[in-house]
Amino acid sequence: PPDGSGIDAPTIPREPANEEEATMPPRGDGEDPTMPPTRQSSPEGAAVGDQVRYFGDYELLEEIARGGMGVVFKARQINLNRIVALKMILAGQFASEDDVKRFCSEAESVAQLDHPGIVPIFEIGEHRGQHYFSMGFVQGQSLADRLRDGPLPPTEAAELMVKICDAVAYAHDQGVVHRDLKPGNILIDDGVGSPKVTDFGLAKRVGGDSELTRTGQVIGTPAYMSPEQASGKIGEVDERSDVYSLGAILYCTLTGRPPFQAGNSLDTLLQVIEEQPLPPRSLNRSIPQDAETICLKCLQKNPRLRYESARQLAKDLELSLAGKPITSSRSMAAQFWSVAANSPIFVACLIVCALAVPTVYGTSRAPQRTKLPLSLIHISEPT
């Protein structure tokens, strides 16, 4: 933040130089953030590179996340003597009006939610031009970190997803659609192992007037966003869009990878819009048939073919765990591709047909691919 940002001067002696300390985000005025501090930090004269420990009523302990718009610190709230996560706008006083609106919208969306599976908001404020909010600190790792070691056992994955679905269903009941559900936004509490949904930075109120996004704007994380989001059809995004993302998370917990992944974000978006995901069992034979059926129903391109709600999805997962028949029947296409993808004869025939196509249709024009509004693509980054 720039001069006068409100970083309070330390009231205790400086710690040894090798102690990890939070540093102020660059303020973008030309100073080199790699230069060593040139003077003591103070509320009136904090500069880029200064080692600072306090922000209003908060002692900054360490930076724990940083994305395109925000930075999150582990901090101690002094007057209540509790550990919290403190999120600020990265640009500080230089944040645009839209950045501030989106930041405040996130805080307001979460502030009304009171559920054990959602990271709570404690305080929303502005300290000398720097917008911030404090929230519960989760001691643990994200689901994305957990999945770096490989997929979860199917039963563990289903049990985890039931809890996540319950939290998302509660948010939907309160009129909040997350729009950026992904493993990186699911935190796993080390103490009890329970998942907690976080980062509502792209959330929207159902039926609300969202002036922060408009038709044609692509927002979210490509590998986990619904086809309607990937196409920029903001008006069609609703609770079923979150159901798609929950299915993509389930897919990843079962297989160790998202349903679509390409070399770059644009190609991934095109896959989400145009292609069908590989059946999970073609990647991991230990996955139960019902788990695959549930997963593929969530990932339907047409929202009307998905589960109508996160609660319905959770119900089928619970039935599957109990060994009871699920409510979702497998579509003929899902059954076909599930069997065909694991058949060497089918794969061989498919290759022969693919090689024959250029000969037969060599003069035909190339198919038209979906055109995406590149100038309106907003790729979510973890904060």
Residue, then its C-alpha position, 0 to 999 in steps of 0.5 A: p500500500p502507498d504512504g499513509s496506508g495505515i500500517d501501524a508502527p511495531t510496539i514491541p522490539r524488532e525480532p531477529a532478522n531471520e524471523e519470517e515476516a510479512t512484507m507490504p505488497p508493492r504499491g506500483d509507484g516505481e520503487d523496487p520491491t527487491m531493495p532492502p528497507t531504507r527506514q523504519s516502518s511507521p503508519e505515516g511512512a511505510a514504503v515498499g520493502d519495509q518489514v511490517r508487522y501490524f495492520g490496524d488491530y491485526e499482527l501480520l504473521e505470514e502470507i498464506a495466499r496471493g492471487g490476481m486481486g487479493v493477498v491473504f495473511k495469517a494474522r492475530q487479531i490483537n483485541l480478541n487474541r485470536i488467529v484469523a485469515l486477513k484478506m486485502i486487495l492487492a492493489g491497495q489504494f490503487a484498486s479500481e472501483d470494480d475491484v473494490k466492488r467485487f471485494c466487498s461483494e465477496a465479503e457481504s456474500v459470505a458474511q450472511l452465511d453461517h455453516p460449519g462447512i463454510v469459512p466464516i467472515f469475522e470483520i469487514g472494514e477499511h483501514r486508511g484506504q485499504h479494504y480488508f476483511s478477516m475470516g476464520f483461519v483453517q489449519g490444514q491444506s487445500l483439497a488441491d494440495r491433498l490431490r497432488d498425492g493422487p486420487l482419494p479412495p472412492t469411499e473417502a471421496a464420496e464422504l468428503m463430497v457429501k459434506i461439500c455439497d451440504a455446505v454449497a446447498y446451504a449457500h444456495d438456500q441463502g441465494v448465493v451461487h459460488r461460481d468458482l468451486k474447485p479443489g483449491n477453494i476447499l480447505i481441509d481442517d487438520g483437526v477434524g478432517s472436515p472440508k470448508v468452502t472458501d473464496f466467494g470472490l466470484a459469487k453472485r446473488v440469485g436474482g440479484d443485479s450483478e453489475l460486475t459481470r455481463t453477458g459474454q464475460v468468462i469468469g472462473t477456473p476453466a477446468y472446473m467451470s460449467p459450459e454456460q460459464a465457459s461460453g460467457k452466458i452469465g444469465e444462464v449461470d445458476e445453482r446447477s452451474d455449481v452442481y457441474s463444478l461439484g461434479a468436476i471436483l468429484y471427478c478429480t477426487l476419483t481420478g486425480r485429474p479434472p475432467f478437462q485439461a489442455g495446454n492452455s486456458l483457452d483450449t481447456l475452455l473449448q474442451v469444456i464447451e465442445e467435448q465429452p469427459l472420459p468416463p472416470r472408470s476408464l482412468n481408474r477401474s476401482i471407481p464404483q459404477d454408481a460413482e461414475t454415473i453420479c459424476l457424469k450426470c453432474l457434467q452434462k452440458n445441458p443444465r437441465l440434465r444435471y442434478e437440480s440441486a447440490r442437495q440432490l447430488a448429496k442424496d445420491l452420494e449417500l445412497s451410493l455409500a449405503g449400497k442402495p440404488i441411486t436415483s440417477s439412471r445411467s444414460m445410454a450414451a454414458q453406458f456406451w462410452s463407459v464400455a467402449a472406452n475400455s474396449p481395445i477392439f472399439v478403440a482400434c476401429l475408432i482409429v481406423c475410422a479416424l484415418a479414413v475420414p480425411t480420405v473421404y472428406g478431404t475436401s470438406r471444410a473444417p468444422q467451426r469451433t466455438k469463438l470465445p470473447l478473449s477480451l472478457i475472459h477473467i481466469s480465477e487465481p487462488t487468493 
